[in-house]
Amino acid sequence: MSWRRTRAILRKEILHIVRDPRSLAMALAFPFLLLLLFSYALSLDVDRIPTLVFDQDRSPESRSLVADFQGSPYFTIAGAASSYAAVERSFDRGETYLALVIPPGFGRVQILVDGSDSNTASIAQNYAATVVSTWAARRARRPVPVEPRVRVWYNSAMKSRNFIVPGLVAVILQIIAALLTSLTVAREWESGAMEQLLSTPLRPAELILGKLGAFYLLGAADAVIATLAAVFLFGVPFRGEVWFLAFATAIFLFGALSWGLFISSIASTQVLAFQMGLLSSFLPAFLLSGFIYAVENMPAPIQAVSTIVPAKYFVAVLKSVFLKGLGFQTLWREVLLLAVYAAAVALLAVRRLPTKVA
């Protein structure tokens, strides 16, 4: 291992990056644009649900229940229906998602929910049932013996953005890091520069470290931009320690960049390297990391596959650092697994590169 040759490769890659200002600007702006787009567009909050009222009782009690729905931040009364056919037409047109039906005599209440969106339907059903039960308990003759008081820790406002944005940082860094390096070796092969490099005393480990160092600086800048945007632009609380977040991010970036280099070393063209890098980074990081969907609720074979997805452990670190303020004492297993993954992928990249021109 020669640090002189490694520094030469590092300098060469930095010059390639600096001399292409459009690609450099895109590499720095793209994570911020993705974060901006997904953070505003991707929301799991269900509120202001368009609601239709079919009140057949028209009594003070029924009007009181409707008033409770109007006063709830989760429902918006979109109008009144005169029949079940009107409710069905409203659902078919997508104008409303929930209907409150009060039959004559007010002995019971029917809640109709549009189940075409199962997630919204389930949440809307629970909200409506809570409003009805609260209204009934308030009007009961005898006081309720137990009064529950719920306190939510770590995300008291129950904003989905507070747990989506930290996970989104991990997904974006995984995609950007893999794409940044997946093209570099394939580009060298296409341009004929790789044959020139292999004719020198340069070793594969020196080539990998030199290329990683240049893109590592770019990935670190992306990580800083994404973290600052999460805290100051989207208002996500940051309760952990900066040094631990920087340490975990450094390990994760090393593994993600190494994976891109490994892909680049086995792909024959830049187009193939780009496709492989995108498919192997975006889909696993988005679907199998616990970013949105809980891994514990997935089938056992899928859970087994998710154990080799590094974004899964980095998402857990980010959410715990941001929202819970946890550190190395609690998250050392996740950091250790990230380090093992990074070392294994870097070794694969080194072994895959040829040592000389065939």
C-alpha positions, 0 to 999 in steps of 0.5 A: 500500500502506497499512500503516495499513489492513493493520494494521486488517485484522490487528486485525479478524482477530485479534479474530475469532479471539480472540472464538471461543475454541472455534475457537481451542482447536481450532486449537491442539489439533487439530495436537497430537491429529493428531500424537499419533494418527498418531505412535502409530498409524502405524508402519512397524516390523515386529517380533514377527511371529507365527511358526508352526513346522512341525518335521518333523526334530525334531533338535538342529539343528532345535531350535537354529534354532528357538531362534534365531528365538525369541531374535530380537526380530523373531519370536514363536513362536505355536505348532507345526504338524503339517501344511501344512493347519494352516499354511494355516488359521493364515494364513487366520485371520490368527493368524500371518504366517510359518511355518518349515518344517523337513523331515526330514533338515534338508537345507533350510529352507522359509519360508512368508510370508503375502503379503496384506500385501506390505510386512510379507511382504517385511520378514519374509522378509528377517528370516527369511532373515537368521536362517537364514543367520546360524545356518548361518554360525555352524555352518559348519566353516570360518569365514566369510572376511568378517564384515560390520559394519553401522552405521546413520547418523542413525537408529541405532535404526531407529525408523520414528517418527524419520522419520515424525514430522518428515514428519508435522509438515509434513503437519499444518501444510499441512492446518491452514494451508490450512483456517484461511484457506480459510474466511475470505474465503468467510465474508466473502462469505456474511455480506455483510462483503466488500461492505463491505470492498470499498466502502472504499479497501482494496486486495487486497494489504492485505486478504491481508496483514492476514488472513495476519498474523492466521492466521500467528500461529496457524500459528506457534503450531501449528508450535511445539507440533508441534516441541516434541511431536516432540522432547520427547514422541516423542523424535525427535532434533533435530540441526539449528539452530533458527533455520534450522528457524524460517526454513524453517517461516515460508516454508512457512507463508506459502505454505500460508496463501496457498493457503488464501486463494486457495481461499477467494477462488474458492469461493462458500461455506464448505462448498465452500472447506472441501472444496477446502482439505482435498482440495488439502492433505491428499491431496498432502501425505500421498501426494506429499510423500515423507512415507511413500512415496518419490517416486523410486519413483513413476511419472514423471508422478506425480513431475512432479506432486509438484514443485508440492507444497510439502510435498515440499520441507518434508518434506525440510527437516524430516527433514534438520534433525531427523536429519542436522543439515543447514542452509542450505548444503545445503538452500538449493534446497528453501528457494528452491523454497518461497519461489517457491511462496509468492510465486506463490500469494500473487500469485494470491490478490491477483489473484483478489480483486476490487478493488470491488463489482460 
